[in-house]
Amino acid sequence: MKFSEIIEKLGDGALTNSYTSNKDHNPEIVGVAAVAEAVSGTLSYIEGAKFATMVTTTQASALILPQDETLQAQATERGIVWIAAREPRLMFAQTIKLFYQPWHPIASIHPSAVIDPTAKIGSNVYIGAHVVIEQNVEIGDEVCIHPNVVIYPDVKIGNNTVLHANCTIHERSQIGNNCVIHSGVVIGAEGFGFVPTATGWFKIEQSGCTILEENVEVGCNSAIDRPAVGETRIGRSTIIDNLVQIGHGCKVGIGCAIAGQTGLAGGVEIGNRVILAGQTGIANESKIGDGAVVAAKAGVHNDIPGGETYCGNPAMPYKQFLKVSAILKRLPEMYQTLKQLQNQIAQK
């Protein structure tokens, strides 16, 4: 589409742009690309000082820039049309949607699907090959269920939700509207509950359920377990990466982001807008306050308040972590000093 069409579709966010002052320069844009890989006819974006110099080297025909007059002038000088945005990356994400939409099959039910007669299926639903839907399941409108999905009894799935191939939804689970469950995900499987006895482990039956509120997205091969009693709950608009384990009875708040290979033990409570970076581990029954950020590979063993960034194992506030890290680097030197002092004392 023409550059002017992109501006029009982006609306108010694209009010500051090169087209306003030079309507004769209105190239055809055929797609989007990373700034280092862009070619003529594509649109890319610049965000942050790290990539600012690429305005002078990129082959893109159009750029989304920060509100920086110097970068805008450099782009104009090179004949690159541009849009200035408060959040260039966000606008680039919005632009991608103009050129690409994920594949969504036409509503239909494949003849190989096995659907219990007690299941309630909404309107305009796609059910792919070899899907199994057990008794008393409720499926909302506009739902897309890709091949080989298995849905256990008494599950409820909201409108516009997508279940990708080979995911499994266990009994009594509830998934809200507009959720995306990626391939290999297991929702509502039995939590890891056992009681030690003199003769071995006694299994605790997991009679609870797992609930995902609306607009939750769960990445490939993640697992969210159900508890022995009560519920495991994921708050609305929370995003979960691939290979994440959320244990039985966990409560995750609204708008959280949980990166890959993170593990939550049973009964963990996460506040709203919490970010857990990759390979974070959180111990049983720990609580994390609203707005906390936990850095990669951190180990949370106790409750931590919100509003701060935590690092290390055991996790500690970022400023404290920097001090500890500085001391850690000096440990060999400090050890040698200690040995010298010990020798001096022993000689007296």
Summary of the structure (lengths in Angstrom):
residues: 348
radius of gyration: 26.4
end to end distance: 86.6
largest distance: 91.8
contacts: 1155
relative contact order: 0.06
helix: 21%
strand: 28%
